[in-house]
Amino acid sequence: MRISLKEPCSISMELNYDSGEFILEFTGKILGPDYPHLISKQTILKCFEKINEMGFCRVDPEAMMSAEVVKCDITKDVPIDNIPELTKWLRANISNYQQYTCRYLGNKNLIIEKNVCTQKRKKRMTIYNKMNEMALSREREFVSDNGLAGKFDGLCRFELNLCSKQQIRDALGLSGNTLAEVLSSDKNPIYDFINDVIADGSTPTCGEIDGWKQYWRLLVLQDCDFDLAKVEARIRQYKNPRSTSITKMMEPFRELLAAEPARQGEWTKERLLSVLR
């Protein structure tokens, strides 16, 4: 038996009589007026109450705490004044463009994915303007019915998709996958992901071009449209396999790009990690 709904939130239920398995998937919008608080240890019982109120099935909240979580989205909303500036900076400071793919979707959402062969190890983070999403026509009724107008103004959403039990255990530092364990974890996987993805390094002060090497690097940046992913691809194309590591070769380009405030704004790795703590 399968039931899938889009209103009042995205929710699906599947009951397999042969295997004795029940699969329940739902989003934070099940919380209605409490949606800004997201799904947590404090709000999970309210989620089950709402599901039971719908009348399609009844779940035992206490028993559900022992259910296994097989996939989940770790979410954090952070006040950010200029989200486009932040996403530009993120895209320019990926530590390794072969290890991670960074791209914009048509709606300006930024996607950062780890390039791995197996789905179990694949990680994906989406960074986007939550206020813009809630202003879409498809969200207006939900916002109006639940008194959420203005609740997401100025918020940037970081959403990390974990699509396997192994990923969940690794990201949350767990030995098991029960709902109770997942909700009790004190790990910060969004912080950890950004810490791994973004390159280390200091931001030099902006000044005049200092010498031939810096001038040459600026020409390379201009030729690559100031896109460090293109710079890394160009270096890999021409560099001697026995020469300095790609990380070391990219450092001067990152520093030169970071030295242009008009292009990079005021973001640093340390500043971003501090707002994600």
Secondary structure, DSSP 8 states (H G I E B T S, - for coil): -EEEE-SSS-EEEEEETTTTEEEEEE-GGGGGGGGGG-SSTTTHHHHHHHHHHHSS----HHHHTTSB---EEEEEEEE-S-HHHHHHHHHHTBS-TTTEEEEE-TTS-EEEEE--SSGGG--EEEEEEHHHHHTSHHHHHHHHHTT-TTTTTTEEEEEEEE-SHHHHHHHHT-S--BHHHHHH----HHHHHHHHHB---------S--HHHHHHHHHHHHHTTT-HHHHHHHHHHHS-TTSS-HHHHHHHHHHHHHT-HHHHTT--HHHHHHHH-
